[in-house]
Amino acid sequence: MADLPPLREVIAKHGLSASKALGQNFLFDAQLLDRIAALPGDLQDRPVLEIGPGPGGLTRALLKAGARVTAIEMDRRCLPALDDLAQAYPGQLRVIEGDALKIDHNELMGEPFAIVANLPYNVGTALFTRWLGGEGWPPQWTSLTLMFQLEVAQRIVAATGSGAYGRLAVLAQWRSDAKLAMKVHRSAFTPPPKVMSAIVHVTPAEMPDGVSARILERLTEAAFGQRRKMLRQSLKAVPGAVEALEALGIDPQRRAETLAVGDFVALARAIG
Ligand SMILES: C[S@@+](CC[C@H](N)C(=O)[O-])C[C@H]1O[C@@H](n2cnc3c(N)ncnc32)[C@H](O)[C@@H]1O
């Protein structure tokens, strides 16, 4: 195992004060980082895409687990620290400087890969929606292991009928298995964020036949965009949706949050 200085020393040496603008909250606890890196399963020789490695705490844990890591980081101040890591684990770490939102991850990786990231909230949800969207399925990624604010993690794994149930839950559950793998206390981060966090672990499942991801997305957008309204009102904007409700025997007076993920899938299929 590589002999590396403690992360706090790395931060001091490279002057990596956490930038608020870049949503930087660093993790230093090696045991916690090892537990996160264990969530995708055995990583020996497996390709992993890490977004936002920062000073490289999680990256170290992934490298220690034997992964071949590609890390995208947009803060160039972190690059010398990551370069030290690349030298400590020869041939295991490739660092790409850039904005992960502007990079084609499938092309970059070129083979099936696991995704692991501790990202700022807005970037995390934008990437999450992108990774789970689109017509092509199964995706090239084999699992997502992502840190979110606890409240967002709860929306991703929410059950039908709960207050947290909405677009994110349907998106995450209609052709994937999503679970809340670990809660992470705010005090684990430097600096500590205002709210609690949690790690969500997602694996692709079989995609239901005859369903367009685009239509399903339009349905959930319309239904949850006006979640207090009855479906016959909120779904008016989607051609064929109200007729599909009737054909499927779904009471149009119901509200979006009472429809199970499978109901949305059936509706999307009926619309065509
Ligand atoms: C919450 S910090 C986590 C750092 C490190 N992974 C850890 O767990 O300690 C988020 C990191 O993502 C980087 N970042 C923010 N937006 C990004 C983007 N669009 N593309 C790539 N990296 C980004 C930040 O510079 C920062 O290093």
Ligand as a Chemical Component Dictionary entry (heavy atoms), coordinates in Angstrom:
data_LIG
# 
_chem_comp.id                   LIG 
_chem_comp.type                 NON-POLYMER 
_chem_comp.pdbx_formal_charge   0 
_chem_comp.three_letter_code    LIG 
# 
loop_
_chem_comp_atom.comp_id 
_chem_comp_atom.atom_id 
_chem_comp_atom.alt_atom_id 
_chem_comp_atom.type_symbol 
_chem_comp_atom.charge 
_chem_comp_atom.model_Cartn_x 
_chem_comp_atom.model_Cartn_y 
_chem_comp_atom.model_Cartn_z 
_chem_comp_atom.pdbx_ordinal 
LIG C1  C1  C 0  -17.858 18.105 -2.070  1  
LIG S1  S1  S 1  -16.244 18.253 -2.782  2  
LIG C2  C2  C 0  -15.651 16.603 -2.524  3  
LIG C3  C3  C 0  -14.165 16.423 -2.649  4  
LIG C4  C4  C 0  -13.654 14.993 -2.373  5  
LIG N1  N1  N 0  -14.203 14.039 -3.312  6  
LIG C5  C5  C 0  -13.994 14.551 -0.963  7  
LIG O1  O1  O 0  -14.901 13.704 -0.841  8  
LIG O2  O2  O -1 -13.376 15.035 -0.025  9  
LIG C6  C6  C 0  -16.711 18.357 -4.494  10 
LIG C7  C7  C 0  -15.584 18.426 -5.516  11 
LIG O3  O3  O 0  -16.178 18.485 -6.818  12 
LIG C8  C8  C 0  -15.492 19.454 -7.604  13 
LIG N2  N2  N 0  -16.452 19.915 -8.630  14 
LIG C9  C9  C 0  -17.482 20.772 -8.452  15 
LIG N3  N3  N 0  -18.170 20.909 -9.596  16 
LIG C10 C10 C 0  -17.562 20.115 -10.513 17 
LIG C11 C11 C 0  -17.811 19.842 -11.906 18 
LIG N4  N4  N 0  -18.827 20.410 -12.563 19 
LIG N5  N5  N 0  -16.975 18.973 -12.548 20 
LIG C12 C12 C 0  -15.937 18.404 -11.880 21 
LIG N6  N6  N 0  -15.661 18.630 -10.580 22 
LIG C13 C13 C 0  -16.457 19.475 -9.911  23 
LIG C14 C14 C 0  -15.059 20.501 -6.608  24 
LIG O4  O4  O 0  -13.979 21.273 -7.088  25 
LIG C15 C15 C 0  -14.683 19.626 -5.395  26 
LIG O5  O5  O 0  -13.339 19.237 -5.463  27 
# 
loop_
_chem_comp_bond.comp_id 
_chem_comp_bond.atom_id_1 
_chem_comp_bond.atom_id_2 
_chem_comp_bond.value_order 
_chem_comp_bond.pdbx_ordinal 
LIG C1  S1  SING 1  
LIG S1  C2  SING 2  
LIG S1  C6  SING 3  
LIG C2  C3  SING 4  
LIG C3  C4  SING 5  
LIG C4  N1  SING 6  
LIG C4  C5  SING 7  
LIG C5  O1  DOUB 8  
LIG C5  O2  SING 9  
LIG C6  C7  SING 10 
LIG C7  O3  SING 11 
LIG C7  C15 SING 12 
LIG O3  C8  SING 13 
LIG C8  N2  SING 14 
LIG C8  C14 SING 15 
LIG N2  C9  SING 16 
LIG N2  C13 SING 17 
LIG C9  N3  DOUB 18 
LIG N3  C10 SING 19 
LIG C10 C11 SING 20 
LIG C10 C13 DOUB 21 
LIG C11 N4  SING 22 
LIG C11 N5  DOUB 23 
LIG N5  C12 SING 24 
LIG C12 N6  DOUB 25 
LIG N6  C13 SING 26 
LIG C14 O4  SING 27 
LIG C14 C15 SING 28 
LIG C15 O5  SING 29 
# 
